[in-house]
Protein backbone atom coordinates (compact mmCIF):
# COMPACT_ATOMS: atom_id res chain seq x y z
CA UNK A 1 0.00 0.00 0.00
CA UNK A 2 1.66 3.23 -1.18
CA UNK A 3 0.50 6.51 0.27
CA UNK A 4 1.24 10.09 -0.71
CA UNK A 5 0.95 12.16 2.46
CA UNK A 6 0.65 15.93 2.88
CA UNK A 7 1.39 17.97 6.02
CA UNK A 8 0.72 21.74 6.38
CA UNK A 9 -0.40 22.09 9.99
CA UNK A 10 1.98 24.91 10.93
CA UNK A 11 5.19 26.24 9.34
CA UNK A 12 6.52 23.26 7.39
CA UNK A 13 5.22 22.39 3.94
CA UNK A 14 5.79 18.66 3.64
CA UNK A 15 5.00 15.67 1.45
CA UNK A 16 6.15 12.07 1.53
CA UNK A 17 5.56 8.69 -0.07
CA UNK A 18 5.35 5.72 2.26
CA UNK A 19 4.71 2.01 1.94
CA UNK A 20 3.57 0.56 5.23
CA UNK A 21 6.11 1.86 7.72
CA UNK A 22 8.75 2.39 5.03
CA UNK A 23 9.49 5.97 4.02
CA UNK A 24 10.23 5.93 0.30
CA UNK A 25 10.70 9.68 0.11
CA UNK A 26 10.25 12.79 2.23
CA UNK A 27 10.32 16.43 1.21
CA UNK A 28 10.06 19.34 3.66
CA UNK A 29 10.16 23.08 3.07
CA UNK A 30 10.78 24.92 6.35
CA UNK A 31 9.45 28.43 6.83
CA UNK A 32 11.65 29.27 9.84
CA UNK A 33 13.49 32.09 8.07
CA UNK A 34 10.18 33.67 7.04
CA UNK A 35 8.92 33.82 10.62
CA UNK A 36 12.22 34.50 12.36
CA UNK A 37 12.00 38.29 12.34
CA UNK A 38 8.51 38.14 13.86
CA UNK A 39 9.62 35.95 16.76
CA UNK A 40 7.04 33.25 16.00
CA UNK A 41 4.75 31.79 13.35
CA UNK A 42 2.54 34.32 11.56
CA UNK A 43 -0.53 32.42 10.22
CA UNK A 44 -1.05 34.58 7.11
CA UNK A 45 2.62 34.24 6.12
CA UNK A 46 2.47 30.49 6.75
CA UNK A 47 -0.58 30.09 4.50
CA UNK A 48 1.00 32.02 1.64
CA UNK A 49 4.24 30.05 1.89
CA UNK A 50 2.31 26.76 1.87
CA UNK A 51 0.43 27.82 -1.24
CA UNK A 52 3.63 28.84 -3.01
CA UNK A 53 5.55 25.66 -2.20
CA UNK A 54 3.10 22.79 -1.92
CA UNK A 55 3.13 21.76 -5.59
CA UNK A 56 6.93 21.66 -5.75
CA UNK A 57 7.18 19.76 -2.46
CA UNK A 58 4.69 17.12 -3.64
CA UNK A 59 6.43 16.73 -6.99
CA UNK A 60 9.77 16.42 -5.23
CA UNK A 61 8.45 13.67 -2.96
CA UNK A 62 6.87 11.80 -5.87
CA UNK A 63 9.98 12.00 -8.03
CA UNK A 64 12.31 10.90 -5.20
CA UNK A 65 10.12 7.88 -4.52
CA UNK A 66 10.07 6.75 -8.15
CA UNK A 67 13.26 4.70 -7.82
CA UNK A 68 11.30 2.36 -5.53
CA UNK A 69 8.49 1.80 -8.04
CA UNK A 70 8.47 -1.31 -10.18
CA UNK A 71 6.40 -2.48 -13.12
CA UNK A 72 5.05 -0.23 -15.88
CA UNK A 73 6.24 3.00 -14.29
CA UNK A 74 9.85 1.84 -14.20
CA UNK A 75 9.61 0.69 -17.79
CA UNK A 76 8.08 4.02 -18.80
CA UNK A 77 10.88 5.98 -17.17
CA UNK A 78 13.52 3.78 -18.79
CA UNK A 79 12.07 4.22 -22.29
CA UNK A 80 11.50 7.94 -21.77
CA UNK A 81 15.04 8.49 -20.57
CA UNK A 82 16.41 6.94 -23.78
CA UNK A 83 14.43 9.48 -25.77
CA UNK A 84 15.97 12.27 -23.72
CA UNK A 85 12.80 14.25 -23.07
CA UNK A 86 11.13 12.60 -20.10
CA UNK A 87 13.88 12.64 -17.50
CA UNK A 88 12.77 12.58 -13.88
CA UNK A 89 14.62 15.85 -13.30
CA UNK A 90 11.99 17.55 -15.43
CA UNK A 91 9.45 16.94 -12.68
CA UNK A 92 10.86 20.00 -10.95
CA UNK A 93 9.65 22.14 -13.87
CA UNK A 94 5.87 22.59 -13.43
CA UNK A 95 5.38 23.76 -17.01
CA UNK A 96 7.11 20.86 -18.75
CA UNK A 97 5.17 18.19 -20.60
CA UNK A 98 7.38 15.61 -18.90
CA UNK A 99 6.14 16.75 -15.50
CA UNK A 100 2.52 16.03 -16.29
CA UNK A 101 3.17 12.73 -18.04
CA UNK A 102 5.53 11.35 -15.43
CA UNK A 103 3.34 12.43 -12.52
CA UNK A 104 0.33 10.76 -14.10
CA UNK A 105 2.25 7.51 -14.42
CA UNK A 106 3.67 7.76 -10.93
CA UNK A 107 0.24 8.43 -9.44
CA UNK A 108 -0.87 5.07 -10.83
CA UNK A 109 1.48 3.58 -8.24
CA UNK A 110 -0.10 5.58 -5.39
CA UNK A 111 -3.00 3.88 -3.62
CA UNK A 112 -4.15 6.64 -1.26
CA UNK A 113 -3.59 10.27 -0.39
CA UNK A 114 -3.25 11.10 3.31
CA UNK A 115 -3.47 14.58 4.78
CA UNK A 116 -3.27 16.23 8.19
CA UNK A 117 -6.66 17.73 9.05
CA UNK A 118 -5.87 18.90 12.59
CA UNK A 119 -4.83 20.10 15.02
CA UNK A 120 -2.94 23.14 13.78
CA UNK A 121 -3.33 26.58 12.26
CA UNK A 122 -6.69 26.67 10.49
CA UNK A 123 -5.60 28.54 7.36
CA UNK A 124 -2.45 26.42 7.09
CA UNK A 125 -4.35 23.12 7.38
CA UNK A 126 -6.72 24.34 4.69
CA UNK A 127 -3.94 24.51 2.10
CA UNK A 128 -3.01 20.85 2.54
CA UNK A 129 -6.62 19.68 2.60
CA UNK A 130 -7.51 21.62 -0.54
CA UNK A 131 -4.51 20.16 -2.36
CA UNK A 132 -5.39 16.63 -1.21
CA UNK A 133 -8.94 17.07 -2.51
CA UNK A 134 -7.65 18.39 -5.83
CA UNK A 135 -5.32 15.43 -6.31
CA UNK A 136 -7.94 12.92 -5.14
CA UNK A 137 -10.35 14.14 -7.77
CA UNK A 138 -7.76 14.36 -10.52
CA UNK A 139 -6.27 10.89 -9.95
CA UNK A 140 -9.35 9.14 -8.52
CA UNK A 141 -7.84 8.39 -5.12
CA UNK A 142 -9.33 8.04 -1.64
CA UNK A 143 -8.20 10.35 1.16
CA UNK A 144 -7.04 9.16 4.59
CA UNK A 145 -7.60 11.79 7.33
CA UNK A 146 -4.76 11.89 9.88
CA UNK A 147 -4.49 13.55 13.27
CA UNK A 148 -1.18 15.42 13.41
CA UNK A 149 -0.48 14.08 16.91
CA UNK A 150 -1.06 10.49 15.75
CA UNK A 151 1.69 11.15 13.25
CA UNK A 152 4.12 12.23 15.96
CA UNK A 153 3.38 9.03 17.89
CA UNK A 154 3.92 6.80 14.86
CA UNK A 155 7.13 8.65 13.92
CA UNK A 156 9.12 6.42 16.28
CA UNK A 157 8.11 3.38 14.21
CA UNK A 158 8.97 4.81 10.79
CA UNK A 159 11.50 2.88 8.75
CA UNK A 160 13.81 3.73 5.88
CA UNK A 161 13.16 2.26 2.42
CA UNK A 162 15.11 -0.87 3.39
CA UNK A 163 12.82 -1.54 6.36
CA UNK A 164 15.11 -0.44 9.19
CA UNK A 165 14.95 -0.15 12.12
CA UNK A 166 12.88 -3.28 12.69
CA UNK A 167 10.87 -2.25 15.73
CA UNK A 168 7.92 -4.49 16.60
CA UNK A 169 4.90 -2.99 18.31
CA UNK A 170 4.58 -4.03 21.97
CA UNK A 171 1.42 -2.40 23.26
CA UNK A 172 0.59 -0.65 25.50
CA UNK A 173 2.79 2.44 25.51
CA UNK A 174 2.76 5.80 27.17
CA UNK A 175 3.24 8.35 24.38
CA UNK A 176 4.88 11.61 25.39
CA UNK A 177 4.33 14.41 22.90
CA UNK A 178 6.50 17.50 23.33
CA UNK A 179 6.41 20.23 20.70
CA UNK A 180 5.94 23.95 20.21
CA UNK A 181 2.18 23.57 20.20
CA UNK A 182 1.50 20.50 22.35
CA UNK A 183 2.62 18.74 25.49
CA UNK A 184 0.62 15.59 26.22
CA UNK A 185 0.82 12.18 27.82
CA UNK A 186 -1.26 9.66 25.88
CA UNK A 187 -2.02 6.03 26.69
CA UNK A 188 -1.50 4.15 23.41
CA UNK A 189 -3.32 0.86 23.91
CA UNK A 190 -3.50 -0.42 20.33
CA UNK A 191 -2.81 0.79 16.79
CA UNK A 192 -5.74 3.21 16.71
CA UNK A 193 -6.67 3.36 20.38
CA UNK A 194 -5.50 6.51 22.16
CA UNK A 195 -6.48 8.07 25.48
CA UNK A 196 -5.18 11.44 26.66
CA UNK A 197 -4.05 11.16 30.28
CA UNK A 198 -2.63 14.66 30.68
CA UNK A 199 -1.90 17.81 28.72
CA UNK A 200 -0.76 21.36 29.19
CA UNK A 201 -3.33 23.78 30.59
CA UNK A 202 -1.55 26.78 29.03
CA UNK A 203 1.75 26.98 27.12
CA UNK A 204 3.34 23.93 25.53
CA UNK A 205 6.91 23.04 26.52
CA UNK A 206 8.37 24.15 23.19
CA UNK A 207 6.38 27.37 23.33
CA UNK A 208 7.74 28.06 26.83
CA UNK A 209 11.31 27.57 25.61
CA UNK A 210 10.72 29.92 22.67
CA UNK A 211 9.22 32.59 24.95
CA UNK A 212 12.14 32.27 27.36
CA UNK A 213 14.56 32.67 24.48
CA UNK A 214 12.76 35.83 23.42
CA UNK A 215 13.03 37.26 26.96
CA UNK A 216 16.74 36.46 26.93
CA UNK A 217 17.24 38.06 23.52
CA UNK A 218 18.14 34.79 21.80
CA UNK A 219 15.79 35.01 18.82
CA UNK A 220 13.48 32.43 17.24
CA UNK A 221 13.31 29.47 17.33
CA UNK A 222 14.74 29.46 20.83
CA UNK A 223 14.90 25.79 21.79
CA UNK A 224 18.14 24.89 19.99
CA UNK A 225 19.90 28.02 21.29
CA UNK A 226 18.84 27.33 24.87
CA UNK A 227 20.01 23.73 24.52
CA UNK A 228 23.46 24.87 23.36
CA UNK A 229 23.82 27.43 26.16
CA UNK A 230 22.64 24.94 28.79
CA UNK A 231 25.15 22.36 27.60
CA UNK A 232 27.97 24.89 28.00
CA UNK A 233 27.30 24.95 31.79
CA UNK A 234 26.63 21.19 32.01
CA UNK A 235 22.84 21.55 32.25
CA UNK A 236 22.99 22.65 35.87
CA UNK A 237 20.07 24.24 37.73
CA UNK A 238 21.38 27.54 39.14
CA UNK A 239 18.22 29.54 39.79
CA UNK A 240 15.79 26.83 40.94
CA UNK A 241 12.73 27.93 38.99
CA UNK A 242 9.44 26.39 40.20
CA UNK A 243 8.05 23.09 38.91
CA UNK A 244 4.38 24.01 38.35
CA UNK A 245 1.70 21.44 39.31
CA UNK A 246 4.28 18.96 40.60
CA UNK A 247 2.13 18.18 43.64
CA UNK A 248 -1.17 17.80 41.76
CA UNK A 249 -2.46 14.26 41.40
CA UNK A 250 -3.43 14.73 37.75
CA UNK A 251 -1.04 14.43 34.81
CA UNK A 252 -1.52 17.92 33.40
CA UNK A 253 1.26 20.41 32.75
CA UNK A 254 1.63 24.16 33.14
CA UNK A 255 4.54 26.19 31.77
CA UNK A 256 3.34 29.80 31.62
CA UNK A 257 4.34 30.39 35.25
CA UNK A 258 7.94 29.49 34.45
CA UNK A 259 8.10 32.23 31.87
CA UNK A 260 6.67 34.67 34.42
CA UNK A 261 9.32 33.65 36.96
CA UNK A 262 12.06 34.26 34.41
CA UNK A 263 10.52 37.60 33.47
CA UNK A 264 10.39 38.94 37.02
CA UNK A 265 13.85 37.65 37.87
CA UNK A 266 15.25 39.50 34.88
CA UNK A 267 13.13 42.62 35.41
CA UNK A 268 13.98 43.02 39.08
CA UNK A 269 17.72 42.58 38.55
CA UNK A 270 20.26 45.09 37.26
CA UNK A 271 20.58 45.87 33.58
CA UNK A 272 23.55 43.54 33.06
CA UNK A 273 21.98 40.59 34.83
CA UNK A 274 20.92 38.68 31.72
CA UNK A 275 24.22 39.26 29.93
CA UNK A 276 26.25 38.06 32.90
CA UNK A 277 24.06 35.03 33.59
CA UNK A 278 22.81 34.07 30.11
CA UNK A 279 24.06 30.47 30.12
CA UNK A 280 22.94 29.90 33.72
CA UNK A 281 19.47 31.32 33.04
CA UNK A 282 19.06 29.21 29.90
CA UNK A 283 20.20 26.06 31.68
CA UNK A 284 18.02 26.65 34.75
CA UNK A 285 14.94 27.34 32.66
CA UNK A 286 15.47 24.27 30.49
CA UNK A 287 15.97 22.11 33.58
CA UNK A 288 12.70 23.38 35.05
CA UNK A 289 10.78 22.58 31.84
CA UNK A 290 12.28 19.11 31.42
CA UNK A 291 12.08 18.23 35.10
CA UNK A 292 8.38 19.11 35.03
CA UNK A 293 7.92 16.78 32.06
CA UNK A 294 9.71 13.91 33.80
CA UNK A 295 7.81 14.40 37.10
CA UNK A 296 4.44 13.93 35.41
CA UNK A 297 5.60 11.11 33.17
CA UNK A 298 6.87 9.26 36.24
CA UNK A 299 3.44 9.65 37.83
CA UNK A 300 1.84 8.30 34.65
CA UNK A 301 4.05 5.19 34.80
CA UNK A 302 3.17 4.67 38.46
CA UNK A 303 -0.55 5.14 37.85
CA UNK A 304 -0.86 2.97 34.74
CA UNK A 305 1.89 0.40 35.25
CA UNK A 306 2.95 1.00 31.62
CA UNK A 307 6.75 1.13 31.48
CA UNK A 308 7.45 1.51 27.76
CA UNK A 309 7.51 5.07 26.41
CA UNK A 310 7.17 6.41 22.87
CA UNK A 311 8.29 10.00 22.40
CA UNK A 312 7.47 12.46 19.61
CA UNK A 313 7.57 16.15 18.76
CA UNK A 314 10.19 18.74 17.89
CA UNK A 315 11.49 19.22 21.45
CA UNK A 316 12.42 15.52 21.51
CA UNK A 317 15.45 16.34 19.37
CA UNK A 318 16.96 17.86 22.54
CA UNK A 319 19.71 15.55 23.85
CA UNK A 320 19.27 16.63 27.47
CA UNK A 321 15.60 15.65 27.44
CA UNK A 322 16.46 12.32 25.83
CA UNK A 323 18.98 11.52 28.55
CA UNK A 324 16.51 12.41 31.30
CA UNK A 325 13.89 10.14 29.75
CA UNK A 326 16.39 7.29 29.42
CA UNK A 327 17.17 7.67 33.10
CA UNK A 328 13.49 7.58 34.01
CA UNK A 329 12.65 4.36 32.15
CA UNK A 330 15.81 2.71 33.47
CA UNK A 331 14.45 3.27 36.97
CA UNK A 332 11.33 1.29 36.03
CA UNK A 333 13.15 -1.27 33.84
CA UNK A 334 11.21 -0.06 30.81
CA UNK A 335 12.16 1.17 27.36
CA UNK A 336 11.96 4.52 25.59
CA UNK A 337 11.63 4.78 21.82
CA UNK A 338 12.60 7.91 19.90
CA UNK A 339 12.09 8.72 16.20
CA UNK A 340 14.96 7.02 14.31
CA UNK A 341 15.97 10.21 12.48
CA UNK A 342 16.01 13.84 13.56
CA UNK A 343 13.68 15.07 10.80
CA UNK A 344 11.00 12.72 12.14
CA UNK A 345 10.90 14.72 15.39
CA UNK A 346 9.82 17.95 13.72
CA UNK A 347 6.75 18.31 11.51
CA UNK A 348 6.97 16.12 8.42
CA UNK A 349 4.70 14.16 6.12
CA UNK A 350 6.46 10.79 6.49
CA UNK A 351 5.00 10.30 9.97
CA UNK A 352 1.56 11.17 8.57
CA UNK A 353 1.97 8.47 5.92
CA UNK A 354 2.98 5.82 8.48
CA UNK A 355 -0.05 6.61 10.66
CA UNK A 356 -2.26 6.65 7.55
CA UNK A 357 -1.29 3.09 6.69
CA UNK A 358 -2.92 1.71 9.82
CA UNK A 359 -5.99 3.91 9.37
CA UNK A 360 -6.43 2.69 5.80
CA UNK A 361 -6.14 -0.92 6.96
CA UNK A 362 -9.00 -0.18 9.36
CA UNK A 363 -11.06 1.38 6.57
CA UNK A 364 -10.87 4.91 7.98
CA UNK A 365 -11.25 7.00 4.82
CA UNK A 366 -12.94 10.25 3.90
CA UNK A 367 -16.41 9.28 2.74
CA UNK A 368 -17.72 12.75 1.85
CA UNK A 369 -15.06 14.77 0.08
CA UNK A 370 -17.20 17.88 -0.14
CA UNK A 371 -17.69 18.13 3.62
CA UNK A 372 -14.18 17.09 4.62
CA UNK A 373 -12.80 20.14 6.39
CA UNK A 374 -9.97 21.25 8.69
CA UNK A 375 -10.29 20.74 12.45
CA UNK A 376 -7.74 23.10 14.05
CA UNK A 377 -8.65 22.03 17.61
CA UNK A 378 -8.78 18.31 16.85
CA UNK A 379 -7.92 16.00 19.76
CA UNK A 380 -7.69 12.22 20.16
N, C-alpha and C positions, 0 to 999 in steps of 0.2 A: 504494500500500500504506500504510494508516494503522495506526499502532501506538500503543496506550496503554502507557506504560512506568511502572514503579514502582521507586523506589530508597529503601531503608531500611538501608543497610549500616553507618551509624554514628549521627550525631546530626542528620541532616536527613531529614525526611519529605518525599518528593518524588514528583510524578507529572507526566507530560507527554504530549502527543499530537504525534506526528511523522508526516511523510509523506516517505519517502526521507530526504534530509538536511535537509528543511525542518522547523523547529520551529513547529508551529501554536499550541501553548500550553505553558506551563511553570508549575508551582506548587510552591513550596518553603516548608516550615515549618521554621525553624531553632530548635534547642534550646539555643543558646549560653547564653542567660540562665538556663536550668535547671541547667546544669553549671558555670556561672561560679564559684559559691561553693565548689565542690569542687576547683577548679583543674584540671579535666579531665573527660572523658566518663565518667559512671557508667553501666555497662551496664543495670542494672535500671531506672534513671530513663529511659534512652533507650528501652527497650522499652515502658514504660508510655506515654510521650509519643507514640511511633509508633502505638500502639493507639488512643489518644484522637484523633489527628489524621488518620489515613490516609484515612478515608472522606471527610472534608471536602476534603482535598487532591485526591483523585481527582475528586470532583465539580466542584471548582473548575477543574481542568485540562480536564475534559470540556466544561464549559459555556463556558469561554474559547475552546475550539477550534471551537465550533459555527458561528461566523460564517464559517468556511472550508468548511463542509459544503454540498453542493449537493443537488439532487434531492428525494426525498420528505421528508427531515428538514427542509429549509429550508421546504418548503411547509407541513409540520406546524406548525412554529414560527410561521409567518406567520398561519395560521388560528387557532391557539391564542391568539396575542397579541390578535387582534381580539375574542376572547371574554373576555379579561381575566383568565383564571384559569390560564393555563399559561405565564406569563412565565418567561424563562430565569433571572431573579433568584431564582425559587422553588427552584432547584436547591440553593441554599445551606441550605434548610430540609429536613433529612432526613425529617421526618414528613409533609411535604406530598404530596398525590396527584400534583401536578405534577412533583415530583422523580422519582418512580418512572416516570411515563409518559415524560417527556422523556429520562431516562437510557436507558430501553429503546430509544427511537427512535435516540438518538445512538449507542448501542452497535451498532446495525445498520451504522453507517458505520465501525466499527473492525474491522480484519481480524485483528489479533493482539494479544496482551498480552505485554509483555516485562517481565522482572523481574531484578534483581540477585540472584545466588545465592552470591556470594562474590567476593573475600575481604571480611572485615568482622567485626563483632561478631555472634556466633552468634545470640543472642536477638533482636537487632535485625533481622538478615536474615530470621529466621523470620516476623516480622510481615508483611513484604512478600510473601514466598513464599505464606504462608497466604491473604493477600488475593487474590493473583493466581490461586491455585487456585479460590477461591470464585467469583471473577468468570468464570473460564474455564468452570466448570461451569454457572453461571447463564445465561451468554450464548452458550454453545457455541463458545468460541474456543480456539485453540491458543496455547500459551505458548512464548516464545522465551527461553532462558536466557542471561544476559549476565554476563560477567566485568566487575566494577567497573572494573578497570584498562583493559580494552578501551574502556570508555566514556570514560575520561579521554583516551585516545589519539584517539578519534574526535571529541572535543569541538572540536578545532581545525578540523574540516571541517563543523561544524553551520552551517546557514543560517537566516535569518529566513523568515517565511512568504512573502516575495516572491522567495526564492531567492538572497539575497545573504549573504555574499560568494561569488562564483563561483570557488571554488578547485578546480582539477582535481587529481586524485591523480597523483603522479609518483614511484612507487616506485623504489628502496627509500628508507626513512627511518630515522634513529635517533630513537627516541621516548624522551624524558626525562620521567620521572614523578616529581614532587616534591610530596609532601603530608605531612600529619601522621602518616600510617601507613605510607607507602611512599616509597622513593627507589630508582629503577631506571633502567637504560639497556636499552632493548629494540630489537632489530633488527626493523623492520617491513618485511617483504619483499613482502607482497601483502595484499589485503583482510583475510584471516583467517589470515595466516601470521606468527607472532610468535616471537621467540627472545630470551630474557633473556640479556644479555651481562654484566650486573653489577647488584648490589643491595646494600643496606645489610646489614651483618652484625650490627647492633645497633639503635640508634635511627634513625628516619627524620629527614630534615632538618627537617621541620615540628615533629616531636616535640622535637628538640634546641632549636629556637628557643623553644618553649613552656616547656621546662624551664629554659632560661636566664632567661626572663622571670620565672619563679617565683622563682628565686634572687635576682633583682634587685628583687623586690617589685612587679612590673608587672602582675600578675594574668593572667587567662586570657580569651580566647586571646592569646598573647604576640607572635605574628608581626607583626601590624599596628603594635603599640606600638613594638617594636624597630625596625621600618622607619622610623617617624616620628622616633625619637630619632637613628637613624643618619644620616638625611638632614640633621638639624640641625647635624651636624658634618661634612657633605660626604662621608659614607661612608668616612672614613679609618680606617686600621688602626693604632691606637695601641699595642696591647698584644701584637701578634704571637703570637696563639694558634697552636698547631701545626696542620698540615694532615695529619690521620691518613691513612696508607696511600698517600701521594702517590708514594712510590718503588716500590710494589708493581707488578708487571706486569699484574695482573688489573684488572678494572674495578669492583671492589667498593668500597663506602663504609663508613666508620665515623665516628659522630658522638658516641658516649658519652664518649670521651676529652676532647672539647672542653668538655663540661659539667663534667667533673672538673677541668679546668684552670681554668675560671672559678670553680668552688667553692673551690679551694685559694687562688687569688689573692685572693678576697674574704675568706676565713677568716683568712688569715695577715696581712691588712692591718689598719689601725686601724678603729675602729667607724664612722668617717665616710667611709671609702674609697668605698663604693658611691655614697653621696649626692653626693660631690664629683666622681665620675667616671662617673656614670650614662650619659650620652650616649656617652662614649668607650668604655665597656665594651660597650654595646649595638652600636655600630658595629663594633668590633673582632671581636666574636663573630659578627655577621652576615657580615662579610667572610671570616672563616675558613670558615664553612659554605658560602658561595657559591663561594669560591675552590676549595674541595675538590670541589664539583660540577663546576666548569669544567675543573679539571685532569683528572678522569677522562673527561669528555665529549670533551675534546681527544684523549686517548689512544684513545678509541673511534673517532673520525674517522680518526685515523692508522692504526689497525689494520684498519678495514673499508673505508676509502676512500669511505664514505658521507658526503656533505657537507650534505645537507638534514636539518634537525632539526624534529621535532614535539614540542611541549612541553605537558604537562598536569598538573593537580593544583593544590590550593589555594595553595601557596607561589608558584606562577607569577604570581599577581596582583601580586607584589612588583616594583616598577619597577626597583630596583637589579639584581635577578637578570635581568630582561629585557634591560637594557642590557649586562650582562656577556655574555649569550648572543649578542646581536647583534654584539658585538665579536669573539666567537670565530668565528662563521660567516663574518664579513667577512674574517677572516684566511685562510680556506680557500676564499673565493669561493662560499660556499654560501648557503642560505636557512634562516631559522627561522620557524616558523609557530606562533602563539599562538591560543588560543581567541578568537573574535571579540568576545565579551562577557564581562564580569567574572564573571557568575554561572555561566558554563560552566567556570570554573576550579575552583570549589568543587563539592561533591557536589550533583548534580542528576539529574533523570530524563531530561532532553532528550538528554543524551549517551548514555544507555542506549538510548533509542529509535533514535538514529542508528546506533549499533553493531548494534542488533537488525535493522535493515533488511537489512544485508549478510549476517547470519546466516540470516535467513528466506529470502533469495534462494538461499542455499546449501543450504536444506532442513534447517537445524539447529534442530529443534524438540524440545520435551519429548514423548517417546513414552509414558512411563509416569508419569502424573500422581501416582499414589499413592506412588511411590518417589522422586519429585523432592524433594530436600531441600537445605538450606543446606550450603555448603562454606566455612566461615570461613577456612580456610588455602589457598584456591584460588590456583593460579598459572597462568601461561600454558602 
